[in-house]
Amino acid sequence: MPKRKKSEELEIALLLSLYSKVKYSKHAHPKEETIPKGLRKDLRGLGKVALKNLLREGYIVQHPTSGGMTYNLSSKGIDKLKEEKEQND
């Protein structure tokens, strides 16, 4: 499998993990440490890299708090998940 394809699949998995952790809300924002917990243990290191890529591409948004950096889904991220769901149906 090409490296970029694998990276895209990991990013989608991370978006799905974030989306389910916030119970499908655009306003909730979990800590950075909790987002990769939806991935297998051997992929969590790569999950942090994928998180930065998603941030750069605008699918997620940083939300600084006194307890540390948190993230929430952007409208673009939700649209990406809907697009993926339509492709898989």
C-alpha positions, 0 to 999 in steps of 0.5 A, a space after each residue: 500500500 502506498 505511504 500516502 494512502 496509509 497516511 490518509 487512512 490514519 488521518 480518517 481513523 483519527 478524525 473518526 476517533 475525535 468525532 466519537 470522543 466528542 459524541 458528534 459535537 462540534 463544540 467539545 474539545 478533548 485533550 491531545 492525549 485522548 485523541 490517539 487512544 482510539 488507535 491501536 497502540 503501535 499507531 499512536 506515535 504516528 497518530 500524533 503526526 497525523 494530528 498535526 497534518 489534520 491541523 495544518 489541513 484545517 480539518 481540526 482546530 486548536 483550542 488552548 485552555 489552562 489545562 493544555 492544548 485541546 482540539 475540536 473538529 472544524 466544519 471542513 473535518 465533518 464534511 471530510 467524514 461525510 464524504 468518506 462515508 458516502 464513498 464507503 456506502 
